[in-house]
Amino acid sequence: MRIVLIHPNYHSGGAEIAGKWSPAWVAYLAGYLKAGGYSDIRFIDAMTDELSEDQLRAELAKEERIDVVGCTAMTPSIYKAERALQIAREMHPNVVTVLGGIHGTFMYNQVLKEAPWIDAVVRGEGEAVMLNLVESVHAGRWPNDRGQIGGIAYREGDKVVATKPEPPIRDVDTIVADWSILDWKKYIYIPMNTRVATPNMARGCPFTCSFCSQWKFWRDYRVRDPKRVVDEIETLVKEHEVGFFILADEEPTINKKAFVAFCQELIDRNLGIYWGINTRVSDVLRDEAELPFYRKAGLVHISLGTEAAAQLNLDLFNKETTVAENKKAIRILREAGIVTEAQFIMGIDSETKETINETYLMAMDWGADMANWSMFTPWPYSDLYREMEDKVEVLDFEKYNFVTPIMKPKAMERGELLDAVMNNYRRFYMRRSLFHYPWIRDPLRRRYLLGCLKAFLIAAFGRRFYDLGRVGYWGPQTIKKLKWKFDSSRKLDEKVDFGDVASWKSRTARKESEAEARMKAAEVELGLDLGDARRTVAAPKTTSLLAHANVNDLAQGASACGGGGDQQMSDADMEAALDRARAHAATASPSRAAGNPQMS
């Protein structure tokens, strides 16, 4: 069985300006297939190698026979992925073509109608589904038994058929990545001038932010054994000379117990590797006392979803933080020696030049080391999209890349929006490059931030940053001449939620409400005051119940209440945590009660 996996050649001038990212999906999928007995696998990274269609044909022509070809696609790369599979079919007429990724999971009706050469779309988590499909092809049962394979969609005449979802893999430690399938000399992180990897410690997210659909895609929140994750990182360091990694989790700090164990394991093994994460402000506030410990483990960069300067915008995106909390989170991270990056979403309906300028002023006031302004991009399968579908004018998914103004604010033209965002970038990084980065005393932070500045300047002068070269932006004088090149022929077809989304959201809300009610009742019982600090038990006051308890017991009860399986706190667990809190409170000294709790 010959299997070829392709990463489509799509570029947008967004996150890729920091370097060439190693595609984790292919390592985890290849590892799972090899564990299932299929080791004859080749990977073509058309994105990193920037392969043209003719070059992709040449690569595929090297193959005498291909039985299955798989390609992944996020929403902006869907057309490139469809075209890559079409080329594979042209070169190998008998190959079984398979598309995976988040876009096809929800938009399989449209994908299969506009790309009839695709034999199957994998819906959701792909490893088990792909193994079942490959086994079917190998045994000669395909396509006759495709209706028996869970988690796929396919065409049957003029009709699109979707089989029942494949259950998520409960034990994610059984998914062992094969990182050797990648050509590691290609994947360099510019800020540190070293090889970069993107492993994950968990899959899924217990939160249900309206603009995001990752929680729908993974369906359940599952955490790997921290020691197994560090085993993987040790392999990356020793066998592939990786010097930096980004945890690809939606929010790796949700499960504090696992995250602390992960950090301790990194410290114990002394691998000499640095890393970064994306996380929520609430988790940073919750873990204030542990931040120096995280830094000791090699964590040097945290990107925070602050999202917007105005509290109205935060509420729109279902972000359970306040502007004041954002500012505090950035301050305490800097005090711990961790590089901070504030993320802002621009371009909602009420956006103006004044609100955009406000985000710049706020980023400066907060003292963020870095700031990133992304264009509001309404994923067609997100809850937020449904609320504003009548306002979406652009259905060309290739432009859904966080750098193209898909949405046009009421009071601004798209060119004005882009120019205002570029003005923020110019002012922020000019001031940081002159008055901040060169004067940082911590040599590692200074080196890291100057490296980030280098990556930014390379992309900016090369006209790759924010897709500026493609749209023809050269400054304010060009805003009326920009060429967005939206494909107006694109239409939105039926979108389908994957799994029981309504049940998931209902469970999340119910668990959060139950956890909050129990904690407040315990506060009253102990004569303490939780106040406004609930927010997924993220920023407790030092006089609260949490000062008397193992912080992870209760934080897990609320912040992972929507998660699945082992990450959910049961009713019995919550009661046990509250009992321990009562016992601590009864014997706590005044100094203990006022202190910041540590993990046991």
N, C-alpha and C positions, 0 to 999 in steps of 0.2 A: 504493500500500500504506500504509494507516494503521495505525500501531503505537502502542499505549498501554502504558506501564510503570507499575506501581503499587507503592509501598512501603507495606505494611500498617500499620494504626494499632494498634501494640502498645506498651504502656508497662509498666515494672516498677519504676522507682525505683532503678535501678542506675547504670550509666555515664552515662545521659542527664541526671543531675542537674548535670553540668558544663556543659550547654548543649545546643544543637540541632546534631546531627552531620550533616554532608553525606554522603549515601549514595554511596559510591564505585562500587558495583556498577553503578548506572544510568549513570554517566558513561563507564565503560569499555565497557559493553555498547552504549550508544548510539553511541559513537565507532566501534566495530567494525562495527556495522550500517550506519552512514553511509559508512564506507570501502568497504563492500560494495554501495553503491548505494541504500540505503534511508534516506532522510533525513526522511521524514514521521513524526516521532516526538514523542509528548507524554508528559510525566512527571507523575504525580499523587503527591505526597508526603503520603499520608494520615496518616502518623505525625507528621511535623513540624507539619502543619496541624491535627492532632487531629480528623480528619473522622469524623463519625458515619456510620452506614450510609446514612441518608437524604441526608446531604451528599455521600457518595461517589456515590450514585445521581444526584444533581443534576449532579455533575461529568461523569459518564459520559453523561448525557442531552444535554450540550452537543455531543457527537460525533454527526455525521450517520451516520457509518459507521466501524466499527473492524474491521480484518481480523484482527489478532493482539493479544491482551492478555497481558502477562507480569507475574508477581508473584514476589517472592522470599520465602523463609521460612527463618529459623533455627528450631530446635525450639520455643522458647516462642511464636513468632509464627505457628506453622503453622495454627492454627484461624482466626486473623484473615485469613491469606492465602487459605485455602480459601474463606472467606466472601466476601472481596473478589472472587474469581474467579466465585463463584456469582452475585453481584450483577451482574457484567459480563455473564454469560450471560443473566440475566433481562432486562437492558437491551438487549442486542444478541444475539439468539438464534443468529446465524450466525457469531459470532466464534470464533476458535480460541483456547482458553484454555491457557496454559502456566505451569507452576510451576517455579521454579529454587531453588537454595540447597542448603545442606548437609543439611537434614532430608529432603527428597525424594530426594536422592541415595541415601541408605541405606534410607529407609522408604517407598519408592514403592509397595510392595504395599499398605500400610495407607492411604496417601494416596489412591490411586486407588479403593480400596474404600469409604472413607468420604466421598469427594468425587468421585462419578462424573461431575460436570460438568467436571472437568479433562480436557482432551484429551491433554496430554502433560506428563510430568515430565522436566526436564533433569537429567541425572546428571553431576555433576562440573563442571568448568570450562565456563562457559556460552556464551562468545562465538561460537566456531565452530559449536557445535551450534545455537544460536539462528539464526545466519545461514543455515545449511542448511535449517532448518525454515521460516524466512520465505521463502526462495527457493522451497521446495516449494509453499507456499500461494500465492505470487505467480504461479507457473507453472501453477496449477490441478492439481497432482499430488497434493495433500493431500486426503484421508488415504490414498489408494491406495498411495503409496510410502513411508509412514512407517516401514515395516520396514527401509528402506534408509538411514535417517538414524541415524547412530551416536550413542550417548550419550543416548537417550531411553527412557522407559517409557510404555506406554499400555494401555488396555483393548481387548480384542478379544472381544466377547461377555462371558462370565463369567470370562475368563482375562486375567491381566496379563502383558504381553509386555515384555521388556527387550532392547533391541538391544545390540550389542557396544559397549563404551566407545569414545568418540571420543578419539584420541590427544591428549595435552596440546599446547598451542601451544608449539613449541620456542623460537621467537624471540618472546619476550614484548614486545620493542620494537615489534612490528607492531601491538600493541594500544594505540592512541592514544586517550586519554580525551577525551570532549567535555564539558568542565565547564560549557559555556554552557547546557546543558540544565537546570541548577539555578537557582533563584531565590535568589541569594546573600545577600540581605538577611535571610533567615530563619535562616542558619546561624551562630550566634554562640557563641563559647567564653567562658563567663562569667569565668573567672579572669583573662583578658587583655582582656576586653571587645572582642573582634575577631572577624572572620570566620574560620572554621576549615574545613580540608580534611583528607581522609584518603587521600592517594595511597599507592601501594605501590612498593617498589623490587624486590621479589622475590615469587615465589609458591611456596608450599609450605614444607616444613620437613623436614630430614634426620633429625630425632629422632622417636622413637616413644613418647612419653609415654602411659602407659596410660589416663589420664583424658581425653585429647584425641583428636580425629579429623580435625584439619586435614591432617595428613600423609597420611591416607587419601584425603581429598577431592581435594587437588591432585595427589597421586600422584608428582610429581616436583618437585625444587627447582630453580628457574630464576631467574636474576638479570638485571635490566635493565642497560643501559648507564647508569652514573651520570650522564653528561652529559645523556642523554635524560630522566632523572628530574628533573634540575634545570631542564631546559627546561620541563618540565611545571609545576614549582613557580614558575618565573619567570612563566609565563602566569597562574597562579593569583594571584600577587602583583600583576602589572601590569594584568591585564584584569578581575580579580574582587575585588581589594582584600583578599585573604586575608592575615592577619597571623600565623596560627599553623597548624601542621599536625601531625598524628600519623601517623607511618609505620604503615600498616596491616599490615605484615609480621608473620608469626609471631615472627620474631627477625631483625631487620635487620642485626645485627652478626655473623651466622654467617660471611659472606664478608668478612673484614676488609679485603682489598684493595679490594673494591668500595665498602665503607662509608667507608674513608679517602678514596678518590677522590671519593665523593659529598660528603663534608665539605669537601674542598679546593675543589671546584667551587662550593659555596655561599659559601665565604670569598672566592674570586676574583670572584664576581659581586656580592657585597655587597648582597644583596637585603633585608637588614634584617628577616628573618623568624625567628621562634622556633619550636621544635618539640620533640616528645617521642617516646619509643619505649617499647616493652616489650621486655625482653631477659632473658637468663639471667645469673645471678650469675657463672658461669664465664667468660663473655665480658668482663664488667667486670674481673675479676681479670686476665685475659689482656691487657687493653688499659690497664692502670693508667697507663703512661707517656703514652698518647695522650689521656687524659681531658681535660686542659686544651685540647688541640687540638679535640676534639669540642665543648667548650663554646664555643670561639671561633667555631665554625661555626653556633652558634645553638641547640645542644642544651641545653635547660634542665630537662627532666623525664625521668627514667627510672623506669619501674615494673618492679620486680623480682619474679620468681616465687619468693619464699622459701618459700611454701606452708604451712609448718608449723613449730612450735617444736621438736617432738620429732623426732629423727632417724628414728624408726620411721615417721612419717608421710611424710617425704621419700622414704624407701625405697619406701613403698607407691605413691607417685606416680611412681616411676622418675626422680626428680630426682637428677642426679649432682653434688650439692653437699652440703656439710656446714653445720651451724649456724654454726660458726666462720667459714666462708667468707662466709656471708650477712652477718655482722657486719662483716667487713673490707670487703666490697664497698660497703656503705652508708657506711662511714667515708671511703673514698677518693673516692667520688662527691661527698660533701659538701665534702671538701677541694678538689675541682676546681670547686666552685661550681654543681653540678648538683643540682636538687631530687630527693630520693629518696622513693620510695613502696614500702613493703613490702606484698606480697600474702600473705594467709593464707587457707587453706581450712579451714572449720569444719564439724563435723557428721559426721565419720566414726564408725564403729560404737563405737570406744573412747573417744569424746569425753566429757569431764566438765567440770564448772565449773572444776576446777583446771587442766586443760590449756588451757582457753580463757583463763583468767587468765594463764597462762604466756605466751601469745602477746602479751598486752598488756605484761607485764613485759619480754619480749624486744624488742618494738618500741621501748620506751623506752630499754632498755639499748643497743640498736644505734644510737640517735640518728636514727631515720628521721624525715624531715620529715612524711611522711604515712603512713597505714596503712589498709589496706582488708581487711575481713574478709568473705569470700564463703562462702555455703553450698555445701557439697559437692553437686554436681549431676551425677549419673551419666548422661551422654549414652547413650541406648539403643543406640547403635551403636559405643560405645567398648569397648576390651578390658576395662577395669576393671568395666564394667557386667556383663559376662558372669561375672566372678568373684563378684559379689555379687547377682546377679539375684534370688535367692530372698529377699533382704532388702529389695527395693524394694517398697514398699506403694503408692506414688502413681504412677499412670500418666497423670495429667492433665498433658500436656506444656506447657500454658500456664503452669504453675507452675515449670517448669524454667528458672528465670531468675537463679540465683545469690543470690537474696535470700529465697526461700521454703525452709524446711527440708524438703526432699524426703525425706531420710533421717532416721530417728529413732535417736539413739544408744541403746545398751543402758541406760545409767544416767541418761538425761535424757528429759523430755518435749519436744515441739517448742517449746512456749511457754518453757520454761526455757532452751533453746538460744538462741532469739531474744533473750531478755532478757539472757543472759550476753554475747552479741555486742554488743547495744546498750550494755551497761555498759562494754565495751571502748571503743566509740566515744565515749561521754560523757567518760570519764576521759582518753582520749588527746587529743582535740581541745580539751577544756577546758584542759589543761595547756599544750598547744602554743599556744593562742590567748592565754594569759596570760603565759607565760614564754619563748616562743620566737619566734613570728612577728613581733611588733612590734619585737623587738630585733635582728633580723638586719641586719648592716651592709651587705651587698650589696643595693642598692636594687631590682635586678631580682628577686632571690630573694624579698625581702620583699614586693614588690608581687604577685608570682605566688602566694605562699602565702596572703597575705591575700585574694586573689581566690578561691583555692580554698576558703578558709574561708567566704567570702561565699556561694559556690555551695552549700556544704554546709548552711549555716544557712537559706538560702532553701528548700531542699528539705525540711529537717527541720521548720521551722515551717509549711510548706505541707502537711505530712503526706504528701509524695510520696516521701521518702527511704525506701528499703527496703520500699516498699509498706505502710508502717505504718498509713496511714489506712484502707486497704482491709481489713486484717485486724483493725483495732480495737485496736492496741497503744498504751497511754498510760503504760506503766511497769510495774514488777514487780507492782503490784496487779491488773493485767489479764491476766496470763499464762494464767489458767485460763478466760478468756472469749474467747480469740482465735477468729476465724472464718476458717479456712483456705479454706473453700469448694472443697475438692477435688472434682472430678467423678468419682465412683466408677464411672460407667458406662464410662469409657474403659478400653480394653484394649490390650495390646501384641500387634501382629500380627508377621508375619515380618519380620525385618531382614536385609539382604543387604550383605555387604562389597562395596565397589566396587573392582574391579581385583584384582590378585594380591597381596593383603596379606601372605600368608605369605611369598611370595618377597621382598617388600620388606623385611620385618623380618629375614629370614635374611641378605639382602645387607648390611643395616646392621650387624648383629652381626658378620658375617664381616670387613667392612672395618675396623670398629673394632678387632677383635682383631689383624688383620694390621698395622695402623698402630702399635698399642701394642707389638707384638712387635718390630717393626723399630726403633722408637725406643729400646726398652730394650736391644736388642742394640748399638745405636750408643753408648748410655751406657756400657755395659761396655767397649766398644772404646776409648772415650776416657777411661776411668777416672773418669767422673762419676756423679752419683746423681740419678735422676729422682724417686725416692721416691714419695710419695703424690700427686704433682702431675699425674698423667695427666689424668683428668677432662676428656676431649676436648681435651687439650693447652691447657687454659684458664688454669691458674695455675702456670706453671713456676717452679721454684726458680731463683734467680739463678746457681746453680752448675751448672745443668743444661745439656744439649746445646743448648737453645734460646738460651742466652746467646751461642752462637757462630754462630747461623744467622739468616737472614731469618725472623722469627717467623711470617710468614704462610705460608711454604712448608709448614712442618710442622703448624701449627695447621689449615690447610685440609685436610691429609691426614687428620686424625682428626675434626675437628668437622664436616666436610662429607662424611665418608666414606659416609654413607648417601644423600647427595644425588644428583641426576640430572644427566646430560649434562655441561655445561661446569663444573659445580661439584664434580665428583668428581676426586680426585687419582688419577691412574693409577699403576700400579706403577713405570713409568719415571720419572714425576714425583717419586714418593717417593724413589726411589734417587738422583735428581739432587739433591734437597733434602738428603739425607743426605751426599752427596759434598761439597756446598758447606759443610755443617756441619763435616765433617772438615777441609776446607781452612782454614776459619776457625779451628778449634780449634788447628791446627798452628802458626798464626802469631799468635794472639791474645795481647795483652799482659794482665797480671793485671788491670789496670783495666777493659779491655774485657770480659774474661771475667766480671767481677763486676757489670757494668752491666746496665741494662734494655734489651733490644734494641729498635731502632726499625725501622719499616717502611722498606724501600728503595724 
